[in-house]
Amino acid sequence: MWLLVLGLATAPASRSESATAFTYQGRLVDGGQPANGAYDLQFALSSEPAEGGYLGSTLSIAPVLISNGLFMVTLDFGGGLF
């Protein structure tokens, strides 16, 4: 019995992060210069190389801290899109 209790106590906790979430790293230029500061960003998936053909919903993330133009966010558009 103690072995079972010990096994449950040391088992890794279930992940609260969705299996469809991923990390996106990007670069933002503002006025021709690398952006610095807090920005409100929107992200969308598209099936087209140019604007249009959007899949799923648009994600808004605010504020995103950007330093020397570089930022990193976690995005989750849900299942079934990839």
mmCIF file of the N, C-alpha and C atoms, coordinates in Angstrom:
data_MODEL
# 
_entry.id   MODEL 
# 
loop_
_atom_site.group_PDB 
_atom_site.id 
_atom_site.type_symbol 
_atom_site.label_atom_id 
_atom_site.label_alt_id 
_atom_site.label_comp_id 
_atom_site.label_asym_id 
_atom_site.label_entity_id 
_atom_site.label_seq_id 
_atom_site.pdbx_PDB_ins_code 
_atom_site.Cartn_x 
_atom_site.Cartn_y 
_atom_site.Cartn_z 
_atom_site.occupancy 
_atom_site.B_iso_or_equiv 
_atom_site.pdbx_formal_charge 
_atom_site.auth_seq_id 
_atom_site.auth_comp_id 
_atom_site.auth_asym_id 
_atom_site.auth_atom_id 
_atom_site.pdbx_PDB_model_num 
ATOM 1   N N  . MET A 1 1  ? 0.828   -1.193 0.000   1.00 0.00 ? 1  MET A N  1 
ATOM 2   C CA . MET A 1 1  ? 0.000   0.000  0.000   1.00 0.00 ? 1  MET A CA 1 
ATOM 3   C C  . MET A 1 1  ? 0.872   1.257  0.000   1.00 0.00 ? 1  MET A C  1 
ATOM 4   N N  . TRP A 1 2  ? 1.947   1.254  0.809   1.00 0.00 ? 2  TRP A N  1 
ATOM 5   C CA . TRP A 1 2  ? 2.808   2.438  0.872   1.00 0.00 ? 2  TRP A CA 1 
ATOM 6   C C  . TRP A 1 2  ? 3.481   2.715  -0.455  1.00 0.00 ? 2  TRP A C  1 
ATOM 7   N N  . LEU A 1 3  ? 3.787   1.668  -1.197  1.00 0.00 ? 3  LEU A N  1 
ATOM 8   C CA . LEU A 1 3  ? 4.412   1.842  -2.506  1.00 0.00 ? 3  LEU A CA 1 
ATOM 9   C C  . LEU A 1 3  ? 3.470   2.569  -3.461  1.00 0.00 ? 3  LEU A C  1 
ATOM 10  N N  . LEU A 1 4  ? 2.183   2.246  -3.409  1.00 0.00 ? 4  LEU A N  1 
ATOM 11  C CA . LEU A 1 4  ? 1.194   2.921  -4.238  1.00 0.00 ? 4  LEU A CA 1 
ATOM 12  C C  . LEU A 1 4  ? 1.079   4.389  -3.846  1.00 0.00 ? 4  LEU A C  1 
ATOM 13  N N  . VAL A 1 5  ? 1.029   4.669  -2.555  1.00 0.00 ? 5  VAL A N  1 
ATOM 14  C CA . VAL A 1 5  ? 0.941   6.052  -2.069  1.00 0.00 ? 5  VAL A CA 1 
ATOM 15  C C  . VAL A 1 5  ? 2.177   6.835  -2.478  1.00 0.00 ? 5  VAL A C  1 
ATOM 16  N N  . LEU A 1 6  ? 3.347   6.227  -2.331  1.00 0.00 ? 6  LEU A N  1 
ATOM 17  C CA . LEU A 1 6  ? 4.588   6.883  -2.720  1.00 0.00 ? 6  LEU A CA 1 
ATOM 18  C C  . LEU A 1 6  ? 4.605   7.161  -4.225  1.00 0.00 ? 6  LEU A C  1 
ATOM 19  N N  . GLY A 1 7  ? 4.139   6.203  -5.015  1.00 0.00 ? 7  GLY A N  1 
ATOM 20  C CA . GLY A 1 7  ? 4.084   6.383  -6.467  1.00 0.00 ? 7  GLY A CA 1 
ATOM 21  C C  . GLY A 1 7  ? 3.157   7.514  -6.869  1.00 0.00 ? 7  GLY A C  1 
ATOM 22  N N  . LEU A 1 8  ? 2.023   7.614  -6.220  1.00 0.00 ? 8  LEU A N  1 
ATOM 23  C CA . LEU A 1 8  ? 1.087   8.702  -6.525  1.00 0.00 ? 8  LEU A CA 1 
ATOM 24  C C  . LEU A 1 8  ? 1.625   10.048 -6.068  1.00 0.00 ? 8  LEU A C  1 
ATOM 25  N N  . ALA A 1 9  ? 2.324   10.064 -4.955  1.00 0.00 ? 9  ALA A N  1 
ATOM 26  C CA . ALA A 1 9  ? 2.860   11.318 -4.424  1.00 0.00 ? 9  ALA A CA 1 
ATOM 27  C C  . ALA A 1 9  ? 3.988   11.857 -5.292  1.00 0.00 ? 9  ALA A C  1 
ATOM 28  N N  . THR A 1 10 ? 4.739   10.972 -5.946  1.00 0.00 ? 10 THR A N  1 
ATOM 29  C CA . THR A 1 10 ? 5.871   11.420 -6.760  1.00 0.00 ? 10 THR A CA 1 
ATOM 30  C C  . THR A 1 10 ? 5.538   11.492 -8.243  1.00 0.00 ? 10 THR A C  1 
ATOM 31  N N  . ALA A 1 11 ? 4.326   11.123 -8.647  1.00 0.00 ? 11 ALA A N  1 
ATOM 32  C CA . ALA A 1 11 ? 3.930   11.199 -10.054 1.00 0.00 ? 11 ALA A CA 1 
ATOM 33  C C  . ALA A 1 11 ? 3.880   12.653 -10.490 1.00 0.00 ? 11 ALA A C  1 
ATOM 34  N N  . PRO A 1 12 ? 4.274   12.934 -11.723 1.00 0.00 ? 12 PRO A N  1 
ATOM 35  C CA . PRO A 1 12 ? 4.223   14.316 -12.187 1.00 0.00 ? 12 PRO A CA 1 
ATOM 36  C C  . PRO A 1 12 ? 2.792   14.827 -12.203 1.00 0.00 ? 12 PRO A C  1 
ATOM 37  N N  . ALA A 1 13 ? 2.645   16.097 -11.870 1.00 0.00 ? 13 ALA A N  1 
ATOM 38  C CA . ALA A 1 13 ? 1.309   16.711 -11.876 1.00 0.00 ? 13 ALA A CA 1 
ATOM 39  C C  . ALA A 1 13 ? 0.822   16.816 -13.312 1.00 0.00 ? 13 ALA A C  1 
ATOM 40  N N  . SER A 1 14 ? -0.483  16.762 -13.498 1.00 0.00 ? 14 SER A N  1 
ATOM 41  C CA . SER A 1 14 ? -1.030  16.890 -14.846 1.00 0.00 ? 14 SER A CA 1 
ATOM 42  C C  . SER A 1 14 ? -0.762  18.300 -15.381 1.00 0.00 ? 14 SER A C  1 
ATOM 43  N N  . ARG A 1 15 ? -0.502  18.390 -16.654 1.00 0.00 ? 15 ARG A N  1 
ATOM 44  C CA . ARG A 1 15 ? -0.178  19.673 -17.268 1.00 0.00 ? 15 ARG A CA 1 
ATOM 45  C C  . ARG A 1 15 ? -1.451  20.494 -17.418 1.00 0.00 ? 15 ARG A C  1 
ATOM 46  N N  . SER A 1 16 ? -1.391  21.740 -16.971 1.00 0.00 ? 16 SER A N  1 
ATOM 47  C CA . SER A 1 16 ? -2.548  22.613 -17.107 1.00 0.00 ? 16 SER A CA 1 
ATOM 48  C C  . SER A 1 16 ? -2.553  23.291 -18.465 1.00 0.00 ? 16 SER A C  1 
ATOM 49  N N  . GLU A 1 17 ? -1.410  23.283 -19.151 1.00 0.00 ? 17 GLU A N  1 
ATOM 50  C CA . GLU A 1 17 ? -1.319  23.907 -20.459 1.00 0.00 ? 17 GLU A CA 1 
ATOM 51  C C  . GLU A 1 17 ? -1.907  22.968 -21.510 1.00 0.00 ? 17 GLU A C  1 
ATOM 52  N N  . SER A 1 18 ? -2.636  23.526 -22.442 1.00 0.00 ? 18 SER A N  1 
ATOM 53  C CA . SER A 1 18 ? -3.274  22.741 -23.485 1.00 0.00 ? 18 SER A CA 1 
ATOM 54  C C  . SER A 1 18 ? -2.250  22.090 -24.399 1.00 0.00 ? 18 SER A C  1 
ATOM 55  N N  . ALA A 1 19 ? -2.586  20.939 -24.945 1.00 0.00 ? 19 ALA A N  1 
ATOM 56  C CA . ALA A 1 19 ? -1.691  20.242 -25.866 1.00 0.00 ? 19 ALA A CA 1 
ATOM 57  C C  . ALA A 1 19 ? -1.607  20.960 -27.207 1.00 0.00 ? 19 ALA A C  1 
ATOM 58  N N  . THR A 1 20 ? -2.474  21.924 -27.464 1.00 0.00 ? 20 THR A N  1 
ATOM 59  C CA . THR A 1 20 ? -2.457  22.647 -28.736 1.00 0.00 ? 20 THR A CA 1 
ATOM 60  C C  . THR A 1 20 ? -1.712  23.977 -28.638 1.00 0.00 ? 20 THR A C  1 
ATOM 61  N N  . ALA A 1 21 ? -1.224  24.327 -27.463 1.00 0.00 ? 21 ALA A N  1 
ATOM 62  C CA . ALA A 1 21 ? -0.505  25.595 -27.281 1.00 0.00 ? 21 ALA A CA 1 
ATOM 63  C C  . ALA A 1 21 ? 0.927   25.466 -27.786 1.00 0.00 ? 21 ALA A C  1 
ATOM 64  N N  . PHE A 1 22 ? 1.468   26.564 -28.301 1.00 0.00 ? 22 PHE A N  1 
ATOM 65  C CA . PHE A 1 22 ? 2.855   26.590 -28.751 1.00 0.00 ? 22 PHE A CA 1 
ATOM 66  C C  . PHE A 1 22 ? 3.440   27.969 -28.495 1.00 0.00 ? 22 PHE A C  1 
ATOM 67  N N  . THR A 1 23 ? 4.758   28.027 -28.455 1.00 0.00 ? 23 THR A N  1 
ATOM 68  C CA . THR A 1 23 ? 5.463   29.281 -28.235 1.00 0.00 ? 23 THR A CA 1 
ATOM 69  C C  . THR A 1 23 ? 5.818   29.897 -29.579 1.00 0.00 ? 23 THR A C  1 
ATOM 70  N N  . TYR A 1 24 ? 5.528   31.187 -29.721 1.00 0.00 ? 24 TYR A N  1 
ATOM 71  C CA . TYR A 1 24 ? 5.849   31.919 -30.942 1.00 0.00 ? 24 TYR A CA 1 
ATOM 72  C C  . TYR A 1 24 ? 6.837   33.019 -30.592 1.00 0.00 ? 24 TYR A C  1 
ATOM 73  N N  . GLN A 1 25 ? 7.932   33.067 -31.304 1.00 0.00 ? 25 GLN A N  1 
ATOM 74  C CA . GLN A 1 25 ? 8.916   34.126 -31.120 1.00 0.00 ? 25 GLN A CA 1 
ATOM 75  C C  . GLN A 1 25 ? 8.891   34.995 -32.364 1.00 0.00 ? 25 GLN A C  1 
ATOM 76  N N  . GLY A 1 26 ? 8.856   36.303 -32.165 1.00 0.00 ? 26 GLY A N  1 
ATOM 77  C CA . GLY A 1 26 ? 8.766   37.194 -33.312 1.00 0.00 ? 26 GLY A CA 1 
ATOM 78  C C  . GLY A 1 26 ? 9.591   38.452 -33.138 1.00 0.00 ? 26 GLY A C  1 
ATOM 79  N N  . ARG A 1 27 ? 9.585   39.246 -34.198 1.00 0.00 ? 27 ARG A N  1 
ATOM 80  C CA . ARG A 1 27 ? 10.296  40.523 -34.218 1.00 0.00 ? 27 ARG A CA 1 
ATOM 81  C C  . ARG A 1 27 ? 9.326   41.573 -34.724 1.00 0.00 ? 27 ARG A C  1 
ATOM 82  N N  . LEU A 1 28 ? 9.262   42.703 -34.038 1.00 0.00 ? 28 LEU A N  1 
ATOM 83  C CA . LEU A 1 28 ? 8.359   43.786 -34.404 1.00 0.00 ? 28 LEU A CA 1 
ATOM 84  C C  . LEU A 1 28 ? 9.156   45.055 -34.642 1.00 0.00 ? 28 LEU A C  1 
ATOM 85  N N  . VAL A 1 29 ? 8.871   45.696 -35.772 1.00 0.00 ? 29 VAL A N  1 
ATOM 86  C CA . VAL A 1 29 ? 9.497   46.972 -36.115 1.00 0.00 ? 29 VAL A CA 1 
ATOM 87  C C  . VAL A 1 29 ? 8.411   48.032 -36.059 1.00 0.00 ? 29 VAL A C  1 
ATOM 88  N N  . ASP A 1 30 ? 8.716   49.159 -35.442 1.00 0.00 ? 30 ASP A N  1 
ATOM 89  C CA . ASP A 1 30 ? 7.773   50.272 -35.317 1.00 0.00 ? 30 ASP A CA 1 
ATOM 90  C C  . ASP A 1 30 ? 8.458   51.531 -35.850 1.00 0.00 ? 30 ASP A C  1 
ATOM 91  N N  . GLY A 1 31 ? 7.941   52.073 -36.934 1.00 0.00 ? 31 GLY A N  1 
ATOM 92  C CA . GLY A 1 31 ? 8.543   53.272 -37.522 1.00 0.00 ? 31 GLY A CA 1 
ATOM 93  C C  . GLY A 1 31 ? 9.934   53.015 -38.084 1.00 0.00 ? 31 GLY A C  1 
ATOM 94  N N  . GLY A 1 32 ? 10.170  51.786 -38.570 1.00 0.00 ? 32 GLY A N  1 
ATOM 95  C CA . GLY A 1 32 ? 11.451  51.444 -39.147 1.00 0.00 ? 32 GLY A CA 1 
ATOM 96  C C  . GLY A 1 32 ? 12.522  51.057 -38.136 1.00 0.00 ? 32 GLY A C  1 
ATOM 97  N N  . GLN A 1 33 ? 12.186  51.100 -36.859 1.00 0.00 ? 33 GLN A N  1 
ATOM 98  C CA . GLN A 1 33 ? 13.140  50.772 -35.793 1.00 0.00 ? 33 GLN A CA 1 
ATOM 99  C C  . GLN A 1 33 ? 12.606  49.605 -34.966 1.00 0.00 ? 33 GLN A C  1 
ATOM 100 N N  . PRO A 1 34 ? 13.493  48.818 -34.361 1.00 0.00 ? 34 PRO A N  1 
ATOM 101 C CA . PRO A 1 34 ? 13.025  47.742 -33.476 1.00 0.00 ? 34 PRO A CA 1 
ATOM 102 C C  . PRO A 1 34 ? 12.151  48.315 -32.354 1.00 0.00 ? 34 PRO A C  1 
ATOM 103 N N  . ALA A 1 35 ? 10.998  47.698 -32.146 1.00 0.00 ? 35 ALA A N  1 
ATOM 104 C CA . ALA A 1 35 ? 10.053  48.172 -31.146 1.00 0.00 ? 35 ALA A CA 1 
ATOM 105 C C  . ALA A 1 35 ? 10.581  47.935 -29.734 1.00 0.00 ? 35 ALA A C  1 
ATOM 106 N N  . ASN A 1 36 ? 10.202  48.813 -28.824 1.00 0.00 ? 36 ASN A N  1 
ATOM 107 C CA . ASN A 1 36 ? 10.500  48.691 -27.398 1.00 0.00 ? 36 ASN A CA 1 
ATOM 108 C C  . ASN A 1 36 ? 9.283   49.145 -26.623 1.00 0.00 ? 36 ASN A C  1 
ATOM 109 N N  . GLY A 1 37 ? 8.924   48.392 -25.586 1.00 0.00 ? 37 GLY A N  1 
ATOM 110 C CA . GLY A 1 37 ? 7.796   48.778 -24.749 1.00 0.00 ? 37 GLY A CA 1 
ATOM 111 C C  . GLY A 1 37 ? 6.712   47.722 -24.748 1.00 0.00 ? 37 GLY A C  1 
ATOM 112 N N  . ALA A 1 38 ? 5.530   48.128 -24.291 1.00 0.00 ? 38 ALA A N  1 
ATOM 113 C CA . ALA A 1 38 ? 4.378   47.232 -24.197 1.00 0.00 ? 38 ALA A CA 1 
ATOM 114 C C  . ALA A 1 38 ? 3.457   47.473 -25.391 1.00 0.00 ? 38 ALA A C  1 
ATOM 115 N N  . TYR A 1 39 ? 3.082   46.410 -26.086 1.00 0.00 ? 39 TYR A N  1 
ATOM 116 C CA . TYR A 1 39 ? 2.226   46.488 -27.264 1.00 0.00 ? 39 TYR A CA 1 
ATOM 117 C C  . TYR A 1 39 ? 1.055   45.531 -27.110 1.00 0.00 ? 39 TYR A C  1 
ATOM 118 N N  . ASP A 1 40 ? -0.084  45.878 -27.718 1.00 0.00 ? 40 ASP A N  1 
ATOM 119 C CA . ASP A 1 40 ? -1.234  44.993 -27.815 1.00 0.00 ? 40 ASP A CA 1 
ATOM 120 C C  . ASP A 1 40 ? -1.130  44.305 -29.175 1.00 0.00 ? 40 ASP A C  1 
ATOM 121 N N  . LEU A 1 41 ? -1.002  42.968 -29.180 1.00 0.00 ? 41 LEU A N  1 
ATOM 122 C CA . LEU A 1 41 ? -0.808  42.225 -30.416 1.00 0.00 ? 41 LEU A CA 1 
ATOM 123 C C  . LEU A 1 41 ? -1.985  41.319 -30.707 1.00 0.00 ? 41 LEU A C  1 
ATOM 124 N N  . GLN A 1 42 ? -2.240  41.076 -32.004 1.00 0.00 ? 42 GLN A N  1 
ATOM 125 C CA . GLN A 1 42 ? -3.261  40.134 -32.452 1.00 0.00 ? 42 GLN A CA 1 
ATOM 126 C C  . GLN A 1 42 ? -2.607  39.122 -33.374 1.00 0.00 ? 42 GLN A C  1 
ATOM 127 N N  . PHE A 1 43 ? -3.048  37.853 -33.249 1.00 0.00 ? 43 PHE A N  1 
ATOM 128 C CA . PHE A 1 43 ? -2.497  36.764 -34.037 1.00 0.00 ? 43 PHE A CA 1 
ATOM 129 C C  . PHE A 1 43 ? -3.634  35.992 -34.691 1.00 0.00 ? 43 PHE A C  1 
ATOM 130 N N  . ALA A 1 44 ? -3.440  35.607 -35.956 1.00 0.00 ? 44 ALA A N  1 
ATOM 131 C CA . ALA A 1 44 ? -4.433  34.825 -36.686 1.00 0.00 ? 44 ALA A CA 1 
ATOM 132 C C  . ALA A 1 44 ? -3.717  33.833 -37.590 1.00 0.00 ? 44 ALA A C  1 
ATOM 133 N N  . LEU A 1 45 ? -4.357  32.708 -37.836 1.00 0.00 ? 45 LEU A N  1 
ATOM 134 C CA . LEU A 1 45 ? -3.840  31.707 -38.768 1.00 0.00 ? 45 LEU A CA 1 
ATOM 135 C C  . LEU A 1 45 ? -4.495  31.926 -40.119 1.00 0.00 ? 45 LEU A C  1 
ATOM 136 N N  . SER A 1 46 ? -3.712  31.764 -41.189 1.00 0.00 ? 46 SER A N  1 
ATOM 137 C CA . SER A 1 46 ? -4.236  31.956 -42.527 1.00 0.00 ? 46 SER A CA 1 
ATOM 138 C C  . SER A 1 46 ? -3.812  30.797 -43.421 1.00 0.00 ? 46 SER A C  1 
ATOM 139 N N  . SER A 1 47 ? -4.685  30.420 -44.336 1.00 0.00 ? 47 SER A N  1 
ATOM 140 C CA . SER A 1 47 ? -4.351  29.389 -45.313 1.00 0.00 ? 47 SER A CA 1 
ATOM 141 C C  . SER A 1 47 ? -3.780  30.009 -46.584 1.00 0.00 ? 47 SER A C  1 
ATOM 142 N N  . GLU A 1 48 ? -3.673  31.323 -46.630 1.00 0.00 ? 48 GLU A N  1 
ATOM 143 C CA . GLU A 1 48 ? -3.166  32.052 -47.796 1.00 0.00 ? 48 GLU A CA 1 
ATOM 144 C C  . GLU A 1 48 ? -1.840  32.729 -47.442 1.00 0.00 ? 48 GLU A C  1 
ATOM 145 N N  . PRO A 1 49 ? -0.943  32.918 -48.422 1.00 0.00 ? 49 PRO A N  1 
ATOM 146 C CA . PRO A 1 49 ? 0.326   33.600 -48.138 1.00 0.00 ? 49 PRO A CA 1 
ATOM 147 C C  . PRO A 1 49 ? 0.148   35.094 -47.862 1.00 0.00 ? 49 PRO A C  1 
ATOM 148 N N  . ALA A 1 50 ? -0.918  35.677 -48.352 1.00 0.00 ? 50 ALA A N  1 
ATOM 149 C CA . ALA A 1 50 ? -1.219  37.089 -48.093 1.00 0.00 ? 50 ALA A CA 1 
ATOM 150 C C  . ALA A 1 50 ? -2.487  37.163 -47.255 1.00 0.00 ? 50 ALA A C  1 
ATOM 151 N N  . GLU A 1 51 ? -2.916  38.342 -46.923 1.00 0.00 ? 51 GLU A N  1 
ATOM 152 C CA . GLU A 1 51 ? -4.100  38.532 -46.076 1.00 0.00 ? 51 GLU A CA 1 
ATOM 153 C C  . GLU A 1 51 ? -5.317  37.815 -46.654 1.00 0.00 ? 51 GLU A C  1 
ATOM 154 N N  . GLY A 1 52 ? -6.056  37.131 -45.798 1.00 0.00 ? 52 GLY A N  1 
ATOM 155 C CA . GLY A 1 52 ? -7.254  36.408 -46.216 1.00 0.00 ? 52 GLY A CA 1 
ATOM 156 C C  . GLY A 1 52 ? -7.150  34.942 -45.877 1.00 0.00 ? 52 GLY A C  1 
ATOM 157 N N  . GLY A 1 53 ? -8.243  34.209 -46.049 1.00 0.00 ? 53 GLY A N  1 
ATOM 158 C CA . GLY A 1 53 ? -8.275  32.785 -45.775 1.00 0.00 ? 53 GLY A CA 1 
ATOM 159 C C  . GLY A 1 53 ? -8.030  32.444 -44.324 1.00 0.00 ? 53 GLY A C  1 
ATOM 160 N N  . TYR A 1 54 ? -8.526  33.285 -43.399 1.00 0.00 ? 54 TYR A N  1 
ATOM 161 C CA . TYR A 1 54 ? -8.263  33.077 -41.976 1.00 0.00 ? 54 TYR A CA 1 
ATOM 162 C C  . TYR A 1 54 ? -8.974  31.846 -41.441 1.00 0.00 ? 54 TYR A C  1 
ATOM 163 N N  . LEU A 1 55 ? -8.290  31.139 -40.560 1.00 0.00 ? 55 LEU A N  1 
ATOM 164 C CA . LEU A 1 55 ? -8.805  29.928 -39.925 1.00 0.00 ? 55 LEU A CA 1 
ATOM 165 C C  . LEU A 1 55 ? -8.985  30.186 -38.438 1.00 0.00 ? 55 LEU A C  1 
ATOM 166 N N  . GLY A 1 56 ? -10.111 29.774 -37.900 1.00 0.00 ? 56 GLY A N  1 
ATOM 167 C CA . GLY A 1 56 ? -10.323 29.935 -36.464 1.00 0.00 ? 56 GLY A CA 1 
ATOM 168 C C  . GLY A 1 56 ? -10.463 31.392 -36.058 1.00 0.00 ? 56 GLY A C  1 
ATOM 169 N N  . SER A 1 57 ? -10.292 31.636 -34.783 1.00 0.00 ? 57 SER A N  1 
ATOM 170 C CA . SER A 1 57 ? -10.475 32.987 -34.243 1.00 0.00 ? 57 SER A CA 1 
ATOM 171 C C  . SER A 1 57 ? -9.143  33.718 -34.133 1.00 0.00 ? 57 SER A C  1 
ATOM 172 N N  . THR A 1 58 ? -9.229  35.027 -34.010 1.00 0.00 ? 58 THR A N  1 
ATOM 173 C CA . THR A 1 58 ? -8.056  35.878 -33.805 1.00 0.00 ? 58 THR A CA 1 
ATOM 174 C C  . THR A 1 58 ? -7.760  35.934 -32.314 1.00 0.00 ? 58 THR A C  1 
ATOM 175 N N  . LEU A 1 59 ? -6.492  35.784 -31.952 1.00 0.00 ? 59 LEU A N  1 
ATOM 176 C CA . LEU A 1 59 ? -6.079  35.865 -30.553 1.00 0.00 ? 59 LEU A CA 1 
ATOM 177 C C  . LEU A 1 59 ? -5.517  37.250 -30.276 1.00 0.00 ? 59 LEU A C  1 
ATOM 178 N N  . SER A 1 60 ? -5.981  37.884 -29.217 1.00 0.00 ? 60 SER A N  1 
ATOM 179 C CA . SER A 1 60 ? -5.459  39.176 -28.782 1.00 0.00 ? 60 SER A CA 1 
ATOM 180 C C  . SER A 1 60 ? -4.689  38.957 -27.487 1.00 0.00 ? 60 SER A C  1 
ATOM 181 N N  . ILE A 1 61 ? -3.468  39.485 -27.440 1.00 0.00 ? 61 ILE A N  1 
ATOM 182 C CA . ILE A 1 61 ? -2.635  39.363 -26.245 1.00 0.00 ? 61 ILE A CA 1 
ATOM 183 C C  . ILE A 1 61 ? -2.114  40.751 -25.900 1.00 0.00 ? 61 ILE A C  1 
ATOM 184 N N  . ALA A 1 62 ? -2.408  41.178 -24.682 1.00 0.00 ? 62 ALA A N  1 
ATOM 185 C CA . ALA A 1 62 ? -1.981  42.508 -24.246 1.00 0.00 ? 62 ALA A CA 1 
ATOM 186 C C  . ALA A 1 62 ? -1.727  42.486 -22.746 1.00 0.00 ? 62 ALA A C  1 
ATOM 187 N N  . PRO A 1 63 ? -0.758  43.169 -22.274 1.00 0.00 ? 63 PRO A N  1 
ATOM 188 C CA . PRO A 1 63 ? 0.342   43.760 -23.030 1.00 0.00 ? 63 PRO A CA 1 
ATOM 189 C C  . PRO A 1 63 ? 1.424   42.721 -23.289 1.00 0.00 ? 63 PRO A C  1 
ATOM 190 N N  . VAL A 1 64 ? 2.121   42.886 -24.395 1.00 0.00 ? 64 VAL A N  1 
ATOM 191 C CA . VAL A 1 64 ? 3.279   42.062 -24.720 1.00 0.00 ? 64 VAL A CA 1 
ATOM 192 C C  . VAL A 1 64 ? 4.495   42.969 -24.608 1.00 0.00 ? 64 VAL A C  1 
ATOM 193 N N  . LEU A 1 65 ? 5.422   42.600 -23.740 1.00 0.00 ? 65 LEU A N  1 
ATOM 194 C CA . LEU A 1 65 ? 6.636   43.395 -23.569 1.00 0.00 ? 65 LEU A CA 1 
ATOM 195 C C  . LEU A 1 65 ? 7.621   43.060 -24.679 1.00 0.00 ? 65 LEU A C  1 
ATOM 196 N N  . ILE A 1 66 ? 8.083   44.092 -25.380 1.00 0.00 ? 66 ILE A N  1 
ATOM 197 C CA . ILE A 1 66 ? 8.981   43.915 -26.510 1.00 0.00 ? 66 ILE A CA 1 
ATOM 198 C C  . ILE A 1 66 ? 10.266  44.675 -26.221 1.00 0.00 ? 66 ILE A C  1 
ATOM 199 N N  . SER A 1 67 ? 11.379  43.994 -26.411 1.00 0.00 ? 67 SER A N  1 
ATOM 200 C CA . SER A 1 67 ? 12.680  44.594 -26.156 1.00 0.00 ? 67 SER A CA 1 
ATOM 201 C C  . SER A 1 67 ? 13.558  44.437 -27.389 1.00 0.00 ? 67 SER A C  1 
ATOM 202 N N  . ASN A 1 68 ? 14.026  45.557 -27.912 1.00 0.00 ? 68 ASN A N  1 
ATOM 203 C CA . ASN A 1 68 ? 14.868  45.566 -29.106 1.00 0.00 ? 68 ASN A CA 1 
ATOM 204 C C  . ASN A 1 68 ? 14.189  44.829 -30.261 1.00 0.00 ? 68 ASN A C  1 
ATOM 205 N N  . GLY A 1 69 ? 12.856  44.925 -30.326 1.00 0.00 ? 69 GLY A N  1 
ATOM 206 C CA . GLY A 1 69 ? 12.080  44.325 -31.401 1.00 0.00 ? 69 GLY A CA 1 
ATOM 207 C C  . GLY A 1 69 ? 11.696  42.880 -31.194 1.00 0.00 ? 69 GLY A C  1 
ATOM 208 N N  . LEU A 1 70 ? 12.217  42.223 -30.162 1.00 0.00 ? 70 LEU A N  1 
ATOM 209 C CA . LEU A 1 70 ? 11.981  40.797 -29.968 1.00 0.00 ? 70 LEU A CA 1 
ATOM 210 C C  . LEU A 1 70 ? 10.922  40.532 -28.897 1.00 0.00 ? 70 LEU A C  1 
ATOM 211 N N  . PHE A 1 71 ? 10.087  39.523 -29.162 1.00 0.00 ? 71 PHE A N  1 
ATOM 212 C CA . PHE A 1 71 ? 9.064   39.141 -28.191 1.00 0.00 ? 71 PHE A CA 1 
ATOM 213 C C  . PHE A 1 71 ? 8.803   37.642 -28.292 1.00 0.00 ? 71 PHE A C  1 
ATOM 214 N N  . MET A 1 72 ? 8.142   37.103 -27.266 1.00 0.00 ? 72 MET A N  1 
ATOM 215 C CA . MET A 1 72 ? 7.765   35.701 -27.222 1.00 0.00 ? 72 MET A CA 1 
ATOM 216 C C  . MET A 1 72 ? 6.404   35.601 -26.541 1.00 0.00 ? 72 MET A C  1 
ATOM 217 N N  . VAL A 1 73 ? 5.474   34.861 -27.154 1.00 0.00 ? 73 VAL A N  1 
ATOM 218 C CA . VAL A 1 73 ? 4.141   34.650 -26.595 1.00 0.00 ? 73 VAL A CA 1 
ATOM 219 C C  . VAL A 1 73 ? 3.767   33.177 -26.730 1.00 0.00 ? 73 VAL A C  1 
ATOM 220 N N  . THR A 1 74 ? 2.806   32.758 -25.930 1.00 0.00 ? 74 THR A N  1 
ATOM 221 C CA . THR A 1 74 ? 2.236   31.423 -26.058 1.00 0.00 ? 74 THR A CA 1 
ATOM 222 C C  . THR A 1 74 ? 0.885   31.570 -26.733 1.00 0.00 ? 74 THR A C  1 
ATOM 223 N N  . LEU A 1 75 ? 0.686   30.834 -27.831 1.00 0.00 ? 75 LEU A N  1 
ATOM 224 C CA . LEU A 1 75 ? -0.556  30.904 -28.599 1.00 0.00 ? 75 LEU A CA 1 
ATOM 225 C C  . LEU A 1 75 ? -1.266  29.563 -28.540 1.00 0.00 ? 75 LEU A C  1 
ATOM 226 N N  . ASP A 1 76 ? -2.598  29.614 -28.537 1.00 0.00 ? 76 ASP A N  1 
ATOM 227 C CA . ASP A 1 76 ? -3.395  28.398 -28.563 1.00 0.00 ? 76 ASP A CA 1 
ATOM 228 C C  . ASP A 1 76 ? -4.651  28.668 -29.393 1.00 0.00 ? 76 ASP A C  1 
ATOM 229 N N  . PHE A 1 77 ? -4.656  28.191 -30.617 1.00 0.00 ? 77 PHE A N  1 
ATOM 230 C CA . PHE A 1 77 ? -5.807  28.374 -31.506 1.00 0.00 ? 77 PHE A CA 1 
ATOM 231 C C  . PHE A 1 77 ? -6.802  27.243 -31.377 1.00 0.00 ? 77 PHE A C  1 
ATOM 232 N N  . GLY A 1 78 ? -6.529  26.283 -30.504 1.00 0.00 ? 78 GLY A N  1 
ATOM 233 C CA . GLY A 1 78 ? -7.423  25.153 -30.307 1.00 0.00 ? 78 GLY A CA 1 
ATOM 234 C C  . GLY A 1 78 ? -7.079  23.999 -31.243 1.00 0.00 ? 78 GLY A C  1 
ATOM 235 N N  . GLY A 1 79 ? -7.804  22.922 -31.085 1.00 0.00 ? 79 GLY A N  1 
ATOM 236 C CA . GLY A 1 79 ? -7.535  21.732 -31.873 1.00 0.00 ? 79 GLY A CA 1 
ATOM 237 C C  . GLY A 1 79 ? -8.186  21.765 -33.243 1.00 0.00 ? 79 GLY A C  1 
ATOM 238 N N  . GLY A 1 80 ? -7.703  20.928 -34.131 1.00 0.00 ? 80 GLY A N  1 
ATOM 239 C CA . GLY A 1 80 ? -8.324  20.760 -35.438 1.00 0.00 ? 80 GLY A CA 1 
ATOM 240 C C  . GLY A 1 80 ? -7.862  21.717 -36.512 1.00 0.00 ? 80 GLY A C  1 
ATOM 241 N N  . LEU A 1 81 ? -6.974  22.650 -36.210 1.00 0.00 ? 81 LEU A N  1 
ATOM 242 C CA . LEU A 1 81 ? -6.539  23.613 -37.219 1.00 0.00 ? 81 LEU A CA 1 
ATOM 243 C C  . LEU A 1 81 ? -5.233  23.226 -37.888 1.00 0.00 ? 81 LEU A C  1 
ATOM 244 N N  . PHE A 1 82 ? -4.465  22.350 -37.265 1.00 0.00 ? 82 PHE A N  1 
ATOM 245 C CA . PHE A 1 82 ? -3.171  21.966 -37.833 1.00 0.00 ? 82 PHE A CA 1 
ATOM 246 C C  . PHE A 1 82 ? -3.242  20.564 -38.392 1.00 0.00 ? 82 PHE A C  1 
# 
